[in-house]
Amino acid sequence: MLNAYFRVQGYDVHTANWGEDGVKHCLSTPPDLVILDIRLPDIDGYEVANRLRSNRRTQDIPIIFLTEKRERADRLRGLELHAEDFINKPFDIQELRLRVRNALRRNSQGSLTNPVTSLPEGALVDERLSECLEKKDWALLLISLHNLDTFREIYGFVASDDLLRAVVLMLNDAIHELGGPNDFLGHLGLTDFLIVTEPSALVPLKERVRKRLEQSLGYFYRDQDRQVHMESGKRLAVQMGELVAQQERLTTVDQLKTQLLRLRK
């Protein structure tokens, strides 16, 4: 019914009756939105959502749960997986159409702030980088957090989100201590943080951030897990890259971001 209805509305619709098939299709051809039941013949809808959120190609796809499960715990679990909406059966088809339309519209416009950290991202970051290109003196510091996916698989989304928020607190503290009043902190990606500062503050700020994060990341693991994970190749780790105005003649925001990602070390 939904397939036929949304096709009439002008949408390109793909269906999967099994959870594994749905995950494979989303990874090969990421859709603009997923409508997902919880009760599936193989893995349940929560596991489907978990796998989509754990993959960089699909982590930002809006998900609407459409299910007969009504318990508060079910809704909370859906929200924990950052579901866009949670609709119970039986449902009003017109209401579903409007919710789909609104979710697609929000996603196409792009969020201005990250829902987990509340930091600027997307257009706001591009705007600040554009301002840098108009100035003679600027410095960019990229802080990339690695192996968060592995951490999330072990401890869950709540612990992963708490870790990201803690990292933001440490970055803000470093900026307040060593940066200037016009410094900027935002996201280039979920685990890539960008600081815009003055060239004179770049080196001390970089060293303070590196020291704080390297000292702190191990404490996000449980005591009984810490030694094992800190010695593994999949432990939480930080990589940093820096760029100052005098290094290269860059003229576009995309060039700035591309060069930063190349300089991580």
N, C-alpha and C positions, 0 to 999 in steps of 0.2 A: 504494500500500500504506500509506504513512504517513498520507495523507489519511483513508482509511477507519479505520485503527487509532486515530488520535487523536480522530476524531469519536465513536467508540464509547466512548472514555475521557471524553467530555463536553466536549471542547474545540471551539471555533468555529475552523475551519481554512479558510484561503484559500491558494490555490496560484497560482504564476506560472511558466511554462516559460521565460520570457526574463528576463534580468537587468534590462533597461530597464523591463519591465512590473512587476517586483518593486519597483524603486525608486519608481515612480510610485504604486503601491498603498500602500506604506509611508508616503509623504509625504502622501497624501490621507487615509488612515485608519491611523495608527500602530498596529501590533500590540503585543502584550505580549512577543512573542519571535519571532525569525526563525531558521528552520533553513535553512541555505544551502549549496548545492553550490558547488564552485569552477569546474568545467567547465560552462559555459552556452553556448547557441548564439550569443550576441552578446558582451556584455561579460562578463568573468569574475567569479566571486564576490568576489574581492578588491576589484574596482572597485565592486561593489554595496555592500560593507561600507564602503568609503572614502566613498562618497556619503552613506550613512546617518550615518556618524560626523561628516560635515562639515555636517550640517544640525541646527539647534537642536531641531527637532521630533522627530528620530529619533536623536540622538546617544547617548542612554542606553539604547536598546533592546538587550536581551541578544541576542547572535548566537551560534549554535552551527553551526560548520562541520561538514558531514557529507560526506565525500569519500573517494575512493580514493587521493588523493595522500598519500604517506607520508614524503616527504623532510623532513629536519630544517628545511631552509630554508622549506618550505611552512608548517610549524607555527609557526616564528618569525614569518613574515609575518602569519599569522593573529593571533598574540599582539600583534604591533605594532599591529594594528587593534582591540585591546582585545576580542577575541573571548571569550565566556564559556567556550567549550569547543571542542575540535577532535577529532572522532570519525572514525575510519577505517572504510571499508567493506571487507569485510562487517562488520556490526555486530550486536550483541545488542539486539533490540527492547525488551526489558525494561530494559536498562541505559539506552537512549535515553530511555525513558519517565521513569525516575528522574532523569536529568540534566535533562530538561525541567522536571519538577516542582520540583527543587531550584533551578533558575535562576529560575523564576517566583516561587518563595517568597522568594528573596533579593531580587529586584527589588521585590516588593510591600512588603517590610519596609523597604527603603531602606537605603543604606549610611550609616554614621555618620561615615566619613571619606572624603575624595576619594582615589581610587586613584592619581592622578598626584602630588598635592602632599602627601597625608597630612593635610591640614587638616580640621578638623571641618566637617560640612555637614549639611543636612537637620534631623533632630530635635535634634541637639546645638546648632545655631545657634538654632533656635526656642526651645530651653530657656534659652539665655543671654539672648535678647531678652525672654523672659517675666520673667526676673530683673530686667531693666532697668525694666520697667513697675512693679515693686514698690518701686523706689527713687526718691528725689527728684533725685539728681544722676547723670547719665550723658551720654555723648556717643558718637555713632556716626559713623564715617567709612567711606564706600563708595568703593572704588577699582575702576573698570571699565576693563578692557583691551579696546580695540577693534581690529578687523580681524585677529584671530588666524586666522580662517578663510582669509583671503588668504595670510597668512604660511605656514600649513600646506600650502596648495596648492603653494607654491613649494618649500619645504624639507622637507616630510614630517612625519609624526606624531612621530618621535623628536625632531626639532629643536623642534617645538611644545611637547612635554612638557618638554624641557629649559628652554625659555623660561619656562614657568609655574613650574617649580621655582626658577629664578633670581629671578623676581619675588617669590616667597614668602621667599627668603633676604633680599632687600632690605627687605621689609616687616617681617620679624622683627628685623632689625638696627635699623631705625628705632624700633620699639617698645622694644627693649632700651635704646636710647640716650635716648629722650625720654618713654617711657610709664611706666606703673606696674606693680607686680608682679601685679596682678589684671587686666591688659589681656588682651583676647581677640582672636584672629585666626581667621577662618573663611571659608567660601564661601557666598555667596547664589546664585551660579551658577558655571559653569565658569570664566568670565572676570570674575566680580564678587567682589571680596574685601571682607570686612567687618571693621573694627576697632572694638571696644568699649573705650572709654577714659574717663578723667576729663575733665570740661569744661576744666580748666586746661591739659591737655596737647593739646587738639584742634588748635589753630592751629599750634603748632610741629611737631607730628607731621604734619599735613597738608602743610605746606611742605617738610619733609624728604622725605616720600614723593614728592611731586611732582617735586622737584629730582632725586632719585636716579633715578627712572624715566625722566624726560625726557632725562637725560644718558646713560642706559644703553641704551634701546631700539634706537637706531640701530646699536649694535655687534652685534646679533644677525643682521644682514644680512651677506652676504659683501662684501668690500671693493669688488668690481666692481659689486655691486648697490646699494650703500648710497645713493649720491646719487640714483639714479633713484627708488628706493622712498621715500626720505625726502621727496622733492618731490611724490610722488603723493598722491592723495586716499585711497588704500587702505593707507597706511603704519600701522604699529603706533602707537597713540595711547592716552592716558590721559584719562579723565573722572572727576571726583570729586564726591561729594555729602556733606553733613554734616547732622546732626540732633542737637539737644541737648534735654534734658528740658523746659526752660522755654519752648521755642518753641511747642509745640502740645500740646493735651490728647489724647494718643493712648492708647487703652485695649486694643488687641489687637496681637498680633504681626504679623498681616497688614497692619494699618494702618501699622505701623512700616516694614515692607519696601516697601509701596507708596509711601509718602511719600519714602523714601530714593531709590528709582528715579526719582521725579519730580524730585528736586532735583539730579540729576547735571548738572554744567555745567563 
